[in-house]
Amino acid sequence: MTDTRSRERKARLLFVDDEQALLDGLRQSLHKERKRWDMEFAAGGDAGLAAAQAGEFDVVISDIAMPKMSGTEFLQRFSKLQPSS
């Protein structure tokens, strides 16, 4: 008998924040979920958009108060690249 979970596609999550220490903390805290989720961590809106151009994500979690590009602007631009996320 084969475990069906091993054949299921892992959900892809993108975390976007301008604070690298926060992203590092999330990466460490969520390390145990790596078998369930494929996680990517982007330092700022530009890096998040580059990640969006490189692959599709099921879920996006973004800081709202980022200096160069606000989280609101990032999410608006992201949704144009990936409307189903």
DSSP file (Angstrom, degrees, kcal/mol; ACC not computed):
  #  RESIDUE AA STRUCTURE BP1 BP2  ACC     N-H-->O    O-->H-N    N-H-->O    O-->H-N    TCO  KAPPA ALPHA  PHI   PSI    X-CA   Y-CA   Z-CA
    1    1 A M              0   0    0      0, 0.0     2,-0.4     0, 0.0     0, 0.0   0.000 360.0 360.0 360.0 135.0    0.0    0.0    0.0
    2    2 A T        -     0   0    0      2,-0.0     2,-0.6     1,-0.0     3,-0.0  -0.781 360.0-117.9-100.1 138.8    1.4    3.4   -1.0
    3    3 A D    >   -     0   0    0     -2,-0.4     3,-1.0     1,-0.2     4,-0.5  -0.644  19.7-154.4 -73.7 117.4    1.0    6.5    1.3
    4    4 A T  G >> S+     0   0    0     -2,-0.6     3,-0.9     1,-0.2     4,-0.9   0.763  88.4  67.9 -67.9 -24.5   -1.0    9.0   -0.8
    5    5 A R  G 34 S+     0   0    0      1,-0.3     3,-0.4     2,-0.2    -1,-0.2   0.834  92.5  59.8 -64.3 -30.4    0.5   11.9    1.1
    6    6 A S  G <4 S+     0   0    0     -3,-1.0    -1,-0.3     1,-0.2    -2,-0.2   0.751 107.1  46.8 -69.5 -22.1    3.8   11.3   -0.6
    7    7 A R  T <4 S+     0   0    0     -3,-0.9    -1,-0.2    -4,-0.5    -2,-0.2   0.615  91.5  99.0 -93.5 -14.2    2.2   11.7   -4.0
    8    8 A E  S  < S-     0   0    0     -4,-0.9     2,-0.3    -3,-0.4    -3,-0.0  -0.455  81.2-111.0 -74.6 145.8    0.4   14.9   -3.1
    9    9 A R        -     0   0    0     -2,-0.1     2,-0.2     1,-0.1    -1,-0.1  -0.581  32.7-120.2 -75.2 134.9    1.9   18.2   -4.2
   10   10 A K        -     0   0    0     -2,-0.3    27,-0.2     1,-0.1     2,-0.1  -0.508  29.7-106.9 -74.1 143.4    3.1   20.3   -1.3
   11   11 A A  E     -a   37   0A   0     25,-1.0    27,-3.1    -2,-0.2     2,-0.6  -0.470  31.2-134.0 -66.5 140.3    1.6   23.7   -0.9
   12   12 A R  E     -a   38   0A   0     25,-0.2    46,-2.3    -2,-0.1    47,-1.9  -0.888  23.7-171.0-102.7 123.5    3.9   26.5   -1.9
   13   13 A L  E     -ab  39  59A   0     25,-2.6    27,-2.3    -2,-0.6     2,-0.5  -0.917   9.5-159.9-116.7 139.2    4.1   29.5    0.5
   14   14 A L  E     -ab  40  60A   0     45,-2.2    47,-3.2    -2,-0.4     2,-0.5  -0.981   4.1-165.6-119.8 123.4    5.9   32.8    0.0
   15   15 A F  E     -ab  41  61A   0     25,-2.7    27,-3.2    -2,-0.5     2,-0.5  -0.931   7.6-170.5-107.5 128.7    6.8   35.0    3.0
   16   16 A V  E     +ab  42  62A   0     45,-2.8    47,-2.4    -2,-0.5     2,-0.3  -0.979  19.9 140.5-126.1 126.1    7.8   38.6    2.2
   17   17 A D  E     -a   43   0A   0     25,-2.1    27,-0.8    -2,-0.5    49,-0.1  -0.975  47.8-136.1-157.9 149.2    9.2   41.0    4.8
   18   18 A D  S    S+     0   0    0     -2,-0.3     2,-0.8    25,-0.2    25,-0.1   0.597  87.5  83.6 -83.7 -10.7   11.9   43.7    4.8
   19   19 A E     >  -     0   0    0      1,-0.2     4,-1.9     2,-0.0     3,-0.5  -0.826  61.1-165.9 -98.9 107.7   13.4   42.5    8.1
   20   20 A Q  H  > S+     0   0    0     -2,-0.8     4,-2.8     1,-0.2     5,-0.2   0.851  87.4  59.2 -61.0 -35.7   15.8   39.6    7.4
   21   21 A A  H  > S+     0   0    0      1,-0.2     4,-2.2     2,-0.2    -1,-0.2   0.887 105.6  49.1 -62.6 -37.6   15.8   38.6   11.1
   22   22 A L  H  > S+     0   0    0     -3,-0.5     4,-2.5     2,-0.2    -1,-0.2   0.925 111.5  48.6 -66.6 -43.7   12.0   38.1   11.1
   23   23 A L  H  X S+     0   0    0     -4,-1.9     4,-2.8     1,-0.2    -2,-0.2   0.907 111.1  50.8 -61.6 -41.3   12.3   35.9    7.9
   24   24 A D  H  X S+     0   0    0     -4,-2.8     4,-2.3     2,-0.2    -1,-0.2   0.901 110.1  50.2 -62.9 -40.1   15.1   33.9    9.6
   25   25 A G  H  X S+     0   0    0     -4,-2.2     4,-2.8     2,-0.2    -2,-0.2   0.906 111.5  47.8 -64.0 -42.3   12.9   33.4   12.6
   26   26 A L  H  X S+     0   0    0     -4,-2.5     4,-2.7     2,-0.2    -2,-0.2   0.930 110.3  52.1 -62.3 -45.6   10.0   32.2   10.5
   27   27 A R  H  < S+     0   0    0     -4,-2.8     4,-0.4     1,-0.2    -2,-0.2   0.916 114.1  43.4 -57.3 -44.4   12.3   29.9    8.6
   28   28 A Q  H >< S+     0   0    0     -4,-2.3     3,-0.8     1,-0.2     4,-0.3   0.921 115.1  48.2 -68.3 -44.1   13.6   28.4   11.8
   29   29 A S  H 3< S+     0   0    0     -4,-2.8     3,-0.4     1,-0.2    -2,-0.2   0.854 117.4  41.5 -64.8 -35.4   10.1   28.2   13.4
   30   30 A L  T >< S+     0   0    0     -4,-2.7     3,-2.2     1,-0.2    -1,-0.2   0.366  81.1 106.0 -96.2   4.7    8.5   26.6   10.4
   31   31 A H  G X  S+     0   0    0     -3,-0.8     3,-1.7    -4,-0.4    -1,-0.2   0.854  74.6  60.2 -52.7 -38.5   11.4   24.2    9.6
   32   32 A K  G 3  S+     0   0    0     -3,-0.4     3,-0.4    -4,-0.3    -1,-0.3   0.678  98.6  59.1 -66.2 -16.3    9.4   21.2   11.0
   33   33 A E  G X> S+     0   0    0     -3,-2.2     4,-2.8     1,-0.2     3,-1.6   0.383  71.5 104.7 -91.6   3.4    6.7   21.9    8.3
   34   34 A R  T <4 S+     0   0    0     -3,-1.7    -1,-0.2     1,-0.3    -2,-0.1   0.725  75.8  57.1 -62.2 -21.3    9.1   21.5    5.4
   35   35 A K  T 34 S+     0   0    0     -3,-0.4    -1,-0.3    -4,-0.2    -2,-0.1   0.757 116.5  35.1 -78.2 -23.6    7.6   18.1    4.6
   36   36 A R  T <4 S+     0   0    0     -3,-1.6   -25,-1.0     1,-0.2     2,-0.4   0.794 122.6  38.4 -95.1 -34.6    4.1   19.6    4.2
   37   37 A W  E  <  -a   11   0A   0     -4,-2.8     2,-0.7   -27,-0.2   -25,-0.2  -0.915  62.6-142.3-125.0 144.3    5.0   23.0    2.7
   38   38 A D  E     -a   12   0A   0    -27,-3.1   -25,-2.6    -2,-0.4     2,-0.4  -0.930  37.0-166.8 -98.7 111.1    7.5   24.3    0.1
   39   39 A M  E     -a   13   0A   0     -2,-0.7     2,-0.4   -27,-0.2   -25,-0.2  -0.825  17.1-173.8-111.9 139.9    8.4   27.6    1.6
   40   40 A E  E     -a   14   0A   0    -27,-2.3   -25,-2.7    -2,-0.4     2,-0.5  -0.981  10.4-153.9-127.9 144.1   10.3   30.6    0.1
   41   41 A F  E     -a   15   0A   0     -2,-0.4     2,-0.4   -27,-0.2   -25,-0.2  -0.973   9.7-167.9-123.4 121.9   11.4   33.7    2.0
   42   42 A A  E     -a   16   0A   0    -27,-3.2   -25,-2.1    -2,-0.5     2,-1.5  -0.931  19.7-138.5-117.3 131.2   11.8   37.0    0.2
   43   43 A A  E    S-a   17   0A   0     -2,-0.4     4,-0.3   -27,-0.2   -25,-0.2  -0.652  74.9 -21.3 -88.3  83.9   13.5   40.1    1.7
   44   44 A G  S  > S-     0   0    0     -2,-1.5     4,-2.0   -27,-0.8     5,-0.1  -0.209  87.0 -68.0 104.1 167.2   11.2   42.8    0.4
   45   45 A G  H  > S+     0   0    0     24,-0.3     4,-2.5     1,-0.2     5,-0.2   0.871 125.9  53.7 -62.8 -41.7    8.7   43.4   -2.3
   46   46 A D  H  > S+     0   0    0      1,-0.2     4,-2.1     2,-0.2    -1,-0.2   0.924 111.1  46.4 -61.5 -43.6   11.1   43.3   -5.2
   47   47 A A  H  > S+     0   0    0     -4,-0.3     4,-2.1     1,-0.2    -1,-0.2   0.868 111.3  53.4 -65.7 -35.9   12.5   40.0   -4.1
   48   48 A G  H  X S+     0   0    0     -4,-2.0     4,-2.0     2,-0.2    -2,-0.2   0.896 109.0  48.0 -65.0 -40.5    8.9   38.7   -3.7
   49   49 A L  H  X S+     0   0    0     -4,-2.5     4,-1.8     2,-0.2    -2,-0.2   0.872 109.6  53.1 -68.2 -36.2    8.0   39.8   -7.2
   50   50 A A  H  X S+     0   0    0     -4,-2.1     4,-1.2     1,-0.2    -2,-0.2   0.905 109.1  49.5 -63.4 -40.1   11.1   38.1   -8.5
   51   51 A A  H  X S+     0   0    0     -4,-2.1     4,-1.5     1,-0.2    -2,-0.2   0.890 108.4  53.8 -63.7 -39.0   10.0   34.9   -6.7
   52   52 A A  H  < S+     0   0    0     -4,-2.0    -1,-0.2     1,-0.2    -2,-0.2   0.842 107.9  49.8 -65.1 -33.7    6.5   35.2   -8.3
   53   53 A Q  H  < S+     0   0    0     -4,-1.8    -1,-0.2     1,-0.2    -2,-0.2   0.772 110.8  50.9 -74.5 -25.1    8.0   35.4  -11.7
   54   54 A A  H  < S-     0   0    0     -4,-1.2     2,-0.3     1,-0.2    -2,-0.2   0.727 125.2 -12.1 -85.5 -22.9   10.1   32.3  -11.1
   55   55 A G  S  < S-     0   0    0     -4,-1.5    -1,-0.2    -5,-0.1     2,-0.2  -0.985  70.9 -92.6-171.5 162.5    7.3   30.1   -9.8
   56   56 A E        -     0   0    0     -2,-0.3     2,-0.3    -3,-0.1    -3,-0.0  -0.564  32.0-157.8 -88.5 149.4    3.7   29.9   -8.6
   57   57 A F        -     0   0    0     -2,-0.2   -44,-0.2     1,-0.1     3,-0.1  -0.937  17.7-157.2-125.7 147.7    2.6   30.1   -5.0
   58   58 A D  S    S+     0   0    0    -46,-2.3     2,-0.4    -2,-0.3   -45,-0.2   0.794  85.3  23.1 -87.6 -33.9   -0.5   28.9   -3.3
   59   59 A V  E     -b   13   0A   0    -47,-1.9   -45,-2.2     2,-0.0     2,-0.4  -0.994  63.0-163.8-138.5 139.3   -0.3   31.3   -0.3
   60   60 A V  E     -b   14   0A   0     -2,-0.4     2,-0.5    25,-0.3   -45,-0.2  -0.993   2.8-172.1-125.7 129.2    1.5   34.6    0.1
   61   61 A I  E     +b   15   0A   0    -47,-3.2   -45,-2.8    -2,-0.4     2,-0.4  -0.982  17.1 177.4-121.0 120.0    2.1   36.2    3.5
   62   62 A S  E     -b   16   0A   0     -2,-0.5   -45,-0.2   -47,-0.2     2,-0.2  -0.955  32.8-122.3-130.3 142.4    3.5   39.7    3.4
   63   63 A D        -     0   0    0    -47,-2.4     3,-0.2    -2,-0.4   -19,-0.0  -0.497  20.7-152.8 -65.5 147.0    4.4   42.5    5.8
   64   64 A I  S    S+     0   0    0      1,-0.2     7,-2.8     7,-0.2     2,-1.3   0.841  81.0  62.1 -92.1 -40.3    2.4   45.6    5.1
   65   65 A A        +     0   0    0      5,-0.2    -1,-0.2     6,-0.1   -47,-0.1  -0.659  66.0 144.7 -94.5  84.2    4.8   48.2    6.4
   66   66 A M        -     0   0    0     -2,-1.3     5,-0.1    -3,-0.2   -49,-0.0  -0.937  45.4-135.9-117.7 145.0    7.9   47.9    4.2
   67   67 A P  S    S+     0   0    0      0, 0.0     3,-0.2     0, 0.0    -1,-0.1   0.936  94.3  35.9 -71.3 -50.0    9.9   50.9    3.2
   68   68 A K  S    S+     0   0    0      1,-0.3     2,-0.4     2,-0.0   -24,-0.0   0.928 135.5   7.9 -74.3 -44.6   10.7   50.5   -0.5
   69   69 A M  S    S-     0   0    0      4,-0.0   -24,-0.3     3,-0.0    -1,-0.3  -0.980  83.1-126.8-138.5 121.7    7.4   48.9   -1.6
   70   70 A S     >  -     0   0    0     -2,-0.4     4,-2.7    -3,-0.2    -5,-0.2  -0.225  23.3-115.2 -65.2 158.6    4.5   48.6    0.8
   71   71 A G  H  > S+     0   0    0     -7,-2.8     4,-2.8     1,-0.2     5,-0.2   0.854 117.2  55.7 -61.8 -34.7    2.9   45.2    1.4
   72   72 A T  H  > S+     0   0    0     -8,-0.5     4,-2.1     2,-0.2    -1,-0.2   0.937 109.9  44.5 -63.5 -46.6   -0.3   46.5   -0.2
   73   73 A E  H  > S+     0   0    0      2,-0.2     4,-2.5    -9,-0.2     5,-0.2   0.921 113.3  51.8 -64.0 -42.9    1.5   47.6   -3.3
   74   74 A F  H  X S+     0   0    0     -4,-2.7     4,-3.1     1,-0.2    -2,-0.2   0.947 110.5  47.6 -57.3 -49.4    3.4   44.3   -3.4
   75   75 A L  H  X S+     0   0    0     -4,-2.8     4,-2.4     1,-0.2    -1,-0.2   0.864 111.0  51.6 -64.3 -35.8    0.2   42.2   -3.1
   76   76 A Q  H  X S+     0   0    0     -4,-2.1     4,-0.9     2,-0.2    -1,-0.2   0.931 114.8  42.2 -64.3 -44.5   -1.5   44.3   -5.8
   77   77 A R  H  X S+     0   0    0     -4,-2.5     4,-1.2     1,-0.2     3,-0.4   0.886 113.6  52.7 -69.7 -38.5    1.4   43.7   -8.2
   78   78 A F  H >X S+     0   0    0     -4,-3.1     4,-2.8    -5,-0.2     3,-0.6   0.916 104.2  56.4 -61.2 -43.4    1.7   40.0   -7.1
   79   79 A S  H 3< S+     0   0    0     -4,-2.4    -1,-0.2     1,-0.3    -2,-0.2   0.764 103.1  55.0 -65.6 -23.7   -2.0   39.4   -7.9
   80   80 A K  H 3< S+     0   0    0     -4,-0.9    -1,-0.3    -3,-0.4    -2,-0.2   0.833 113.1  42.2 -73.7 -31.9   -1.5   40.7  -11.4
   81   81 A L  H << S+     0   0    0     -4,-1.2    -2,-0.2    -3,-0.6    -1,-0.1   0.860 134.0  18.8 -78.7 -36.9    1.3   38.1  -11.9
   82   82 A Q    ><  +     0   0    0     -4,-2.8     3,-1.7    -5,-0.1    -1,-0.2  -0.664  66.5 173.4-136.2  78.1   -0.6   35.3  -10.1
   83   83 A P  T 3  S+     0   0    0      0, 0.0    -1,-0.1     0, 0.0    -4,-0.1   0.729  78.4  56.6 -61.0 -23.4   -4.3   36.0   -9.9
   84   84 A S  T 3         0   0    0      1,-0.2    -5,-0.1   -27,-0.0    -2,-0.0   0.525 360.0 360.0 -89.7  -3.7   -5.2   32.6   -8.5
   85   85 A S    <         0   0    0     -3,-1.7   -25,-0.3    -7,-0.1    -1,-0.2   0.480 360.0 360.0 -79.3 360.0   -2.8   32.9   -5.4
